[in-house]
Amino acid sequence: MSHWKVLAALLLLVVAACSRSAQREDTLRIAQQWQPRSLNPALENGTSSTEWSMLLFSYLVRYDDTGRLIPDLATQVPTLANGGISSDGKTIIYHIRKGVRFADGAPLTAADCAWSIEAINNLRNNVQSRFAYDDVLRADAPNPTTLVLHLKHPFPPIIVVVGAPQTGFPILPKHLLSQLPDFNDVPFDAQPLGSGPYVVTQWNRGDRVEMRANPYYWRGKPAIAHLTIQFVQSPQTAINMLRTGEVDGYFDEQDYANYPILADIPGYRTTSTPQNAVGALIFNTQDPVTSDPRVRHALAEAIDIPDSVRKTYRGALRSHDAGAGLFLWAFDPAAYPDVPFDPKAASSLLDQAGWRIGPDGIRRRNGQTMRLLLIIQAATPGDASLANIIVQDERAIGVGVTIKQFEISQFVAPANMGGPVYGGKFQMALYSFENGNDPDTTDQFACANVPPNGYNKSRICNSSIDALLKAGLATYDPAKRKAVYRRLEAVLYQQLPIALLYRRNELNVFTDRLHGQTTSVSGAFWNVAAWRLSAPASNVACAPRIFPAVGIFRRTMTALHGPGLLLQGGGTDIDQGFRWMHRMLTGSSSARGGNVLVLTARTDDNAYSPYIASLAPFQSVRTIGIARCATRAQVDAMAKYVDESDAVFFAGGDQANYVPWKGSKLIAAVQELWKRGGVVGGTSAGLAMQGAVDYDSVAADRLHANDDSYNVNSSNATADPYEPEISFTTEFLHWPPLRDTITDSHFARRDRFGRLVTFLARIDRERLVDGPAVGLGIDERSELAVDKNGIATLFEYRGAGYPTRGAYLLSNLHIETLAPDRPLVASVQVLHINRAGERFNLLAKTGSGASYRVAVDGARKSRYNRNPYDRP
């Protein structure tokens, strides 16, 4: 080879290496086991449909990572209270966001929503289920932002099915599909154009789907430019790819037995998140052998379910109260108990049903041998292990069982495509499934929903079950529905068309470089547009910085006197608050004790340690700075320092830098510190992260990446409460005194009253807390010391400079107007304390200060009907 050819070859290698490095920074590659039959979610079902919908399309509503139903394309979730559900329960009104576009730039309006519902009900389209959709008499779009559903009869689950994840389908583009007779086999199904965060660029069947960020996505173009889903059937191959860095994640691993193996792979975090789904042993109730409920109970009671699940899935799942994954809030363990392990009773039931032990130890009846077919999904060693245990347990009561495995795409295929589960080609099947997000189980157990007309995999048809299913859908009253479902659960347990084995978890693995990812009941991709992928960095460069402690660290041996919270509004720190912290830890102002840990998202600031140490005889004060690029493993490793401490104080900065710590071992350790009587506090951004809901600054940082000074303020928040810069994080921390509260700092100094009222309105409308939301605004140079009874005492800095305004408790919100692109009109009751020693009771929402009401109108120049910061 010539000198120039060698040089050219070397240059090509360098360019290729650079290209791979660049791709690593803007491309996320995720492995998963199954390949979809279609990328049109209306032709898929269950997890697969929801997955591709979350990536490529939008729903009317969806679920967040706390299990709450929140708006997506709709601006609010329809309820009786907000007028979205009519008093007779037969009309549902959705208000659709303005400015939403499909990936080709075409506007998405209520007409697309109405047509999407009609398309599901179009019998020419081979959708997997029309459950709930066929209860819609007519879908109207009187204007571009209003969708009206006229129902044939009241149907409570309608909100969580039609245009919702799991059992419903997303909004499809009318302008691309409405002229076609059907969408069963059209180019759109391989390269769809939705309104979701990503757009398909290529589908290499059997290999991968490649996507790019959708520049028209209404929440803002995703930060990760390219996303690849790679199909890897073998879990072992996927594990090897994680170890070698060939992929950045592994989505919804089907074999729970791999949980401890995945958790040990360095550079990745593994989550096992409960879903509204179950794993079950499904009986074919139309088979001559398993049609008898006595036989089904016998087959179930022969299995030691708790021991089998524990051994097989190695701690990733639990069998107790599996019914909660199917019946959700209506679950009654007394009506639907765990199946007992009772081989003696099982044998007796088979004897009663006429199945007698033969000379070879296998039961027979009328010349027929009791040999059953158990089908399972292939390439899931955990399921295979469980199946083998079932074979042994059934053999012990005289039942012969043969196992047959099916590749996943075939296993879950519809009946018309030869799928064994939906085609009824089994007597027993190990199968995990989602029922949806309502306790109604019509699609699982109604006569009308036997495949191919639905998901009734057991094929049971029982008039009592049908009658109770119908009664459960006759009212929107949760208490009345729960009473009906208690009776239904009792009948289902007596009939036992399926034996529940466990509540299903979603098992995901993602690189530590991925930030912002959490998992909801709708899966891992529910907030994919907010994900951020940090560039590969050395562990040394991003490692937390542990500053030397001031004082001599020594574990506190005496009981702490908390728990307590120290909530500081920013600006000048208040000496009195840290002295109060010391007394909460030691019970005395003079006793030496208490190890304090300061957590900050900066690695260049150790100012708090000497300052705090100078105020009281603490045992030690130590600061740890955790950079934004720190991996989850590095964050988790800091938990041990919290375990050794008695108080934790979150410093200020940008709260978006603290958000990646959510769900970490570090934050779990902070929760435990408070439970054992310690003190937790924060100032400025550190205060913002203490509420049940936090304004997290994540969206604002993403949309204004080049403007470090940008912040959501009262002016723009009240002008458009749905501006895309507003984003929330829920349950970062959980404190009983703040269980329904959002906190805000620099309150009067930076005029954040209108901003906080806007946040409250959004939280209330989106149901981010249980019950009415409360706002707690604390001004600069002010601080609340909260004891274990929820009593918050005001401390203030009275030095020269800015005169502090104290603290404000906002409650009893009344909303007049809350809609996208429209100014907020609302009013709120204010309880204001601004004198040192005044108090709030944060549990009762009472206090010793002044009470007054403030009206907010984002269209007015002044915004407020009075000065919200001055007491009357």
VEXTOR-140203 format. One record per residue (C-alpha): x, y, z. Coordinates in steps of 0.25 Angstrom, whole numbers, m for minus. Example, Ala and Ser with C-alpha at 12.3 -4.5 7.8 and 13.67 -1.06 7.14 Angstrom:
// residues 2
     xx     yy     zz
     49    m18     31
     55     m4     29
***
This chain:
// residues 872
     xx     yy     zz
      0      0      0
      6     14     m4
      9     24      7
     m3     33      2
    m13     21      3
     m8     18     17
    m10     32     21
    m23     33     15
    m27     20     22
    m23     26     35
    m31     39     33
    m43     31     30
    m41     23     43
    m40     37     50
    m52     42     44
    m60     30     47
    m56     30     61
    m60     45     62
    m73     41     56
    m76     30     66
    m72     40     77
    m82     51     72
    m93     40     70
    m91     36     85
    m94     50     89
   m107     52     81
   m112     38     79
   m119     29     89
   m119     14     86
   m128      5     93
   m130    m10     92
   m143    m17     93
   m148    m31     91
   m160    m30     82
   m162    m23     68
   m176    m17     65
   m184    m22     54
   m187     m8     51
   m183      6     55
   m197     10     54
   m201      9     69
   m216      6     65
   m211     m7     59
   m203    m11     72
   m208    m14     86
   m204    m12    100
   m189     m9    103
   m185     m8     89
   m196      1     85
   m193     11     96
   m178     10     94
   m179     15     79
   m190     25     83
   m181     32     93
   m170     33     84
   m177     37     71
   m191     42     75
   m199     49     85
   m211     45     94
   m223     54     99
   m218     50    113
   m207     42    119
   m201     38    132
   m189     44    139
   m178     36    148
   m187     38    161
   m199     31    154
   m207     43    152
   m215     46    140
   m211     59    133
   m214     66    121
   m206     64    108
   m213     70     95
   m225     73    104
   m222     86    113
   m229     79    125
   m235     65    129
   m250     66    128
   m257     64    141
   m271     67    146
   m266     78    154
   m259     86    143
   m271     83    133
   m264     74    124
   m274     63    128
   m288     66    127
   m298     63    139
   m304     51    131
   m290     46    128
   m293     45    113
   m285     57    108
   m270     58    110
   m263     71    106
   m248     73    103
   m242     86    100
   m230     84     91
   m217     92     91
   m214    102     81
   m202    102     72
   m200     87     72
   m195     82     59
   m192     68     53
   m178     65     49
   m180     70     34
   m184     83     40
   m199     82     38
   m208     87     49
   m214     77     59
   m228     81     63
   m240     75     69
   m244     70     55
   m233     60     56
   m237     56     70
   m251     53     65
   m247     46     52
   m237     37     60
   m249     32     69
   m257     29     56
   m245     22     50
   m244     12     62
   m259     10     61
   m258      8     46
   m260     m7     44
   m250     m8     32
   m238     m4     41
   m232    m16     47
   m231    m10     61
   m228    m19     73
   m240    m14     81
   m251     m4     81
   m254     m5     95
   m260      8    100
   m258     14     86
   m271      7     82
   m278     14     94
   m276     27     86
   m289     30     78
   m282     42     71
   m270     50     72
   m271     65     68
   m261     76     66
   m270     89     66
   m257     97     66
   m242     95     65
   m240     94     80
   m252     87     85
   m255     72     84
   m269     67     88
   m272     52     91
   m286     48     91
   m287     35     98
   m298     24     96
   m299     23    111
   m291     28    123
   m277     21    123
   m268     24    134
   m255     18    128
   m256     27    116
   m246     37    120
   m235     27    123
   m238     19    110
   m242     27     98
   m230     36     94
   m222     30    106
   m210     20    107
   m210      5    109
   m224      1    105
   m227     13     96
   m220     19     84
   m213     33     80
   m218     44     71
   m215     41     56
   m214     51     45
   m227     52     38
   m221     59     26
   m212     47     23
   m222     36     25
   m236     40     24
   m237     38      9
   m232     23     10
   m243     12     11
   m234      6     23
   m220      8     28
   m217     m7     30
   m206     m8     20
   m201      6     15
   m188     13     15
   m192     21     27
   m191      8     36
   m176      7     34
   m173     22     34
   m184     29     41
   m185     44     44
   m190     47     57
   m190     59     67
   m180     53     77
   m166     56     80
   m160     47     70
   m161     44     55
   m157     31     48
   m146     32     38
   m144     17     35
   m150      4     39
   m140     m7     36
   m149    m19     39
   m144    m29     49
   m133    m20     53
   m136     m6     57
   m145      7     56
   m137     20     55
   m144     33     59
   m140     48     59
   m145     59     68
   m158     65     63
   m156     80     62
   m171     83     62
   m173     76     75
   m182     85     83
   m174     83     96
   m161     87     89
   m151     79     81
   m145     68     89
   m131     70     94
   m127     57     89
   m126     58     74
   m126     43     70
   m133     31     76
   m131     17     71
   m139      5     76
   m131     m8     73
   m138    m21     73
   m130    m32     81
   m138    m44     84
   m128    m51     93
   m127    m45    107
   m113    m50    109
   m109    m43     96
   m115    m30    101
   m108    m31    114
    m95    m33    106
    m98    m21     98
   m100    m12    111
    m86    m17    116
    m79    m13    104
    m86      0    102
    m93     m4     89
   m106      1     94
   m110     11    104
   m122      5    110
   m131     m8    110
   m146     m5    110
   m156    m14    117
   m148    m26    119
   m157    m38    120
   m149    m47    128
   m149    m43    142
   m139    m53    147
   m129    m44    140
   m132    m33    150
   m119    m35    159
   m110    m37    147
   m115    m24    140
   m113    m16    154
    m99    m20    154
    m95    m15    141
    m86     m2    143
    m90     11    137
   m105      8    136
   m116      9    146
   m127     m2    147
   m142      1    151
   m153     m8    154
   m166      0    154
   m180     m5    158
   m190     m4    146
   m205     m6    145
   m202    m20    140
   m201    m34    145
   m195    m47    142
   m205    m58    141
   m207    m73    139
   m218    m72    129
   m228    m84    127
   m236    m86    114
   m250    m87    120
   m255    m92    107
   m246   m104    107
   m253   m117    111
   m243   m120    123
   m241   m106    128
   m256   m101    127
   m259   m106    141
   m256    m96    152
   m253   m107    161
   m242   m111    152
   m236    m97    150
   m236    m95    165
   m229   m109    167
   m218   m106    157
   m216    m92    163
   m215    m97    178
   m206   m108    174
   m195    m97    171
   m187    m91    182
   m188    m77    176
   m181    m68    186
   m169    m77    187
   m169    m80    172
   m169    m65    169
   m159    m61    179
   m149    m72    174
   m152    m70    159
   m151    m55    158
   m140    m53    168
   m147    m41    176
   m152    m33    164
   m166    m37    167
   m176    m40    178
   m188    m49    178
   m196    m43    190
   m208    m35    186
   m205    m37    171
   m220    m33    169
   m216    m18    172
   m210    m18    158
   m223    m22    152
   m234    m16    160
   m226     m3    164
   m233      6    174
   m245     m4    175
   m236    m16    179
   m242    m23    191
   m233    m34    196
   m244    m40    204
   m252    m42    192
   m240    m46    183
   m230    m52    192
   m217    m58    188
   m218    m73    183
   m214    m82    195
   m204    m93    193
   m212   m106    197
   m209   m118    189
   m218   m127    198
   m230   m118    195
   m226   m118    180
   m226   m133    179
   m240   m133    186
   m246   m123    176
   m241   m132    164
   m247   m144    171
   m260   m136    172
   m259   m133    157
   m258   m147    153
   m243   m147    150
   m237   m160    157
   m223   m164    159
   m219   m175    149
   m209   m186    150
   m198   m178    144
   m201   m167    154
   m208   m158    144
   m223   m154    146
   m234   m159    136
   m248   m157    134
   m257   m164    124
   m245   m170    117
   m238   m157    115
   m224   m154    121
   m222   m141    128
   m210   m136    120
   m210   m121    118
   m203   m111    109
   m196    m99    116
   m191    m89    106
   m180    m78    109
   m172    m68    103
   m159    m72     98
   m145    m66    102
   m150    m63    116
   m143    m72    125
   m150    m67    137
   m164    m71    131
   m157    m85    126
   m153    m87    141
   m167    m84    146
   m173    m93    136
   m164   m104    140
   m168   m102    154
   m183   m103    150
   m180   m116    143
   m175   m122    156
   m186   m116    165
   m197   m121    155
   m190   m135    154
   m191   m136    169
   m206   m136    169
   m207   m145    156
   m207   m135    145
   m198   m136    133
   m193   m123    127
   m186   m121    114
   m179   m107    111
   m179   m101     98
   m171    m88     95
   m174    m77     85
   m165    m66     80
   m171    m53     85
   m176    m47     73
   m184    m60     70
   m188    m61     85
   m195    m48     85
   m200    m48     71
   m215    m46     69
   m224    m58     66
   m225    m55     51
   m210    m56     50
   m209    m69     57
   m206    m64     71
   m208    m76     81
   m212    m67     93
   m223    m59     85
   m226    m72     77
   m229    m80     89
   m219    m91     85
   m216    m95    100
   m221   m100    113
   m212    m92    122
   m203    m80    118
   m193    m72    125
   m196    m58    121
   m194    m44    127
   m204    m33    122
   m209    m19    125
   m224    m16    127
   m223     m1    126
   m224     10    137
   m239      7    142
   m243     m4    150
   m254     m8    140
   m249    m22    134
   m260    m23    123
   m249    m25    112
   m243    m36    120
   m255    m44    125
   m268    m40    117
   m274    m50    107
   m274    m39     96
   m259    m38     97
   m255    m52     94
   m244    m51     83
   m244    m46     72
   m253    m36     78
   m245    m32     90
   m235    m37    101
   m243    m47    108
   m232    m57    107
   m238    m67    117
   m250    m67    108
   m260    m67    120
   m274    m64    117
   m283    m63    130
   m296    m56    132
   m293    m52    146
   m279    m46    142
   m286    m38    130
   m297    m33    139
   m287    m28    150
   m278    m22    139
   m290    m14    133
   m294     m9    147
   m280     m4    150
   m281      5    138
   m294     10    141
   m289     21    150
   m278     31    152
   m278     30    167
   m265     23    172
   m271     18    184
   m283     12    177
   m274      6    167
   m264      0    177
   m276     m7    184
   m280    m13    171
   m266    m17    168
   m264    m24    181
   m276    m33    177
   m270    m35    164
   m256    m39    170
   m263    m49    178
   m269    m56    166
   m257    m55    158
   m249    m62    169
   m260    m73    170
   m259    m75    155
   m244    m73    154
   m242    m71    139
   m228    m66    142
   m219    m69    154
   m212    m56    157
   m197    m59    160
   m191    m45    162
   m193    m30    160
   m184    m27    147
   m173    m18    148
   m166    m11    136
   m151    m14    137
   m143     m4    130
   m128     m1    129
   m122     13    124
   m108     19    124
   m104     28    135
   m102     38    125
   m117     39    122
   m124     50    131
   m139     53    133
   m144     39    131
   m154     33    140
   m165     22    138
   m180     24    139
   m191     14    138
   m191     17    123
   m176     13    122
   m162     18    121
   m165     28    109
   m176     36    115
   m166     48    117
   m156     45    106
   m156     59    101
   m150     64    114
   m138     54    114
   m124     59    113
   m112     51    109
    m99     56    115
    m86     55    107
    m77     43    111
    m68     48    122
    m58     42    131
    m63     38    144
    m52     47    150
    m57     59    143
    m71     57    148
    m68     51    161
    m75     58    173
    m65     67    181
    m65     63    196
    m59     75    203
    m52     73    217
    m61     74    229
    m60     85    238
    m59     79    252
    m57     64    255
    m67     55    250
    m73     46    260
    m86     38    259
    m97     43    268
   m100     33    279
   m112     40    286
   m126     41    280
   m129     53    271
   m140     63    275
   m147     65    261
   m151     63    251
   m150     77    246
   m150     85    233
   m142     98    231
   m148    106    219
   m140    118    215
   m145    128    205
   m131    132    199
   m122    144    200
   m115    146    213
   m114    133    221
   m120    134    235
   m111    130    247
   m123    127    256
   m128    116    247
   m115    108    248
   m115    110    263
   m129    104    263
   m124     92    255
   m114     90    265
   m124     90    277
   m133     80    269
   m121     71    267
   m116     71    282
   m127     77    290
   m118     87    296
   m111    100    291
    m98     97    298
    m96     82    296
    m86     78    285
    m93     69    274
    m99     68    261
    m93     65    248
    m97     74    237
    m96     71    222
    m98     82    211
   m102     77    197
    m99     86    186
   m100     85    171
    m87     92    170
    m73     87    172
    m66    100    174
    m73    105    187
    m70    101    201
    m74    114    208
    m85    108    216
    m77     98    224
    m69    109    232
    m81    118    233
    m90    107    239
    m79    102    248
    m77    116    254
    m91    117    259
    m93    106    269
    m85     94    274
    m88     85    263
    m79     72    263
    m76     74    249
    m80     81    236
    m77     75    222
    m80     80    208
    m82     71    196
    m83     77    182
    m89     68    171
    m87     73    157
    m99     72    147
    m91     61    139
    m89     52    151
    m95     38    148
   m106     32    155
    m96     22    162
    m87     34    166
   m100     41    172
   m104     28    179
    m90     26    185
    m92     39    193
   m104     33    201
    m94     27    211
    m90     41    215
   m105     45    218
   m106     32    226
    m95     37    235
   m101     51    236
   m112     57    245
   m116     69    236
   m116     71    221
   m116     85    215
   m118     88    201
   m111    100    195
   m116    109    185
   m113    110    170
   m122    104    159
   m132     94    163
   m131     87    149
   m117     82    154
   m124     75    166
   m135     69    158
   m126     57    153
   m124     53    167
   m139     49    168
   m141     34    171
   m126     32    175
   m121     25    187
   m116     39    192
   m130     45    192
   m136     32    199
   m125     34    210
   m129     48    212
   m144     43    214
   m139     33    224
   m130     44    232
   m143     52    234
   m151     39    239
   m140     37    249
   m142     51    255
   m132     59    247
   m133     72    240
   m134     75    225
   m134     89    219
   m131     97    207
   m130    111    202
   m134    117    189
   m133    106    179
   m131     96    191
   m144    101    196
   m151    100    183
   m148     85    183
   m155     82    197
   m170     83    192
   m179     72    188
   m178     78    174
   m166     86    170
   m164     97    159
   m152     90    153
   m147    100    143
   m144     88    134
   m152     93    122
   m148    107    124
   m133    103    123
   m135     95    111
   m143    106    103
   m133    117    108
   m120    109    108
   m112    122    104
   m118    131    114
   m114    127    129
   m122    139    134
   m136    134    129
   m146    131    139
   m161    129    139
   m167    141    145
   m181    146    149
   m183    154    136
   m181    143    126
   m187    132    135
   m200    140    137
   m201    144    123
   m200    130    118
   m201    119    129
   m197    108    119
   m185    114    114
   m175    103    110
   m165    108    120
   m173    104    132
   m170     89    136
   m171     82    149
   m165     71    157
   m173     63    167
   m169     55    179
   m154     59    179
   m156     59    194
   m168     56    202
   m170     63    215
   m184     62    223
   m184     77    226
   m183     80    211
   m191     68    205
   m200     77    197
   m190     89    195
   m181     96    185
   m171    105    191
   m165    117    184
   m153    126    189
   m149    141    187
   m164    143    188
   m167    158    189
   m153    162    185
   m155    157    171
   m170    158    170
   m173    143    170
   m187    144    175
   m194    143    161
   m184    132    157
   m188    124    170
   m203    126    167
   m201    121    153
   m193    109    158
   m204    106    168
   m215    107    157
   m207     97    148
   m205     87    160
   m219     88    163
   m224     86    149
   m214     75    146
   m217     68    160
   m202     67    163
   m206     66    178
   m217     60    185
   m227     70    189
   m226     85    188
   m212     90    185
   m205    100    195
   m194    110    192
   m183    114    201
   m175    127    197
   m163    131    206
   m156    144    204
   m142    147    204
   m135    148    218
   m147    140    223
   m148    126    228
   m158    116    234
   m153    106    244
   m163     94    244
   m164     85    256
   m169     70    256
   m184     75    258
   m183     84    245
   m182     97    253
   m174    107    245
   m167    118    253
   m163    130    245
   m148    135    246
   m143    148    240
   m130    155    237
   m132    169    241
   m118    175    237
   m116    186    227
   m121    185    213
   m134    179    207
   m145    179    218
   m151    165    217
   m166    162    215
   m167    149    223
   m175    137    218
   m188    135    211
   m197    123    211
   m207    123    198
   m219    114    199
   m234    113    195
   m231    116    180
   m242    120    171
   m240    119    156
   m248    127    147
   m240    125    134
   m228    115    132
   m225    112    117
   m214    112    108
   m211    126    101
   m221    132    111
   m217    141    123
   m220    134    136
   m231    140    144
   m232    134    158
   m232    138    173
   m226    132    185
   m226    134    200
   m213    139    207
   m208    136    221
   m196    145    223
   m186    146    234
   m175    156    235
   m172    157    249
   m161    149    256
   m168    138    264
   m181    137    256
   m185    124    252
   m192    115    242
   m198    102    245
   m194     95    231
   m203     83    234
   m216     91    238
   m212    102    228
   m215    113    239
   m206    123    245
   m204    135    254
   m203    145    243
   m212    154    234
   m222    148    225
   m227    154    212
   m231    151    198
   m224    155    185
   m229    154    171
   m220    152    159
   m223    155    145
   m211    153    135
   m218    162    125
   m217    175    134
   m204    183    135
   m204    183    150
   m208    168    150
   m213    169    165
   m225    176    171
   m216    180    183
   m202    179    187
   m201    164    190
   m188    166    199
   m194    176    209
   m203    172    221
   m216    180    223
***
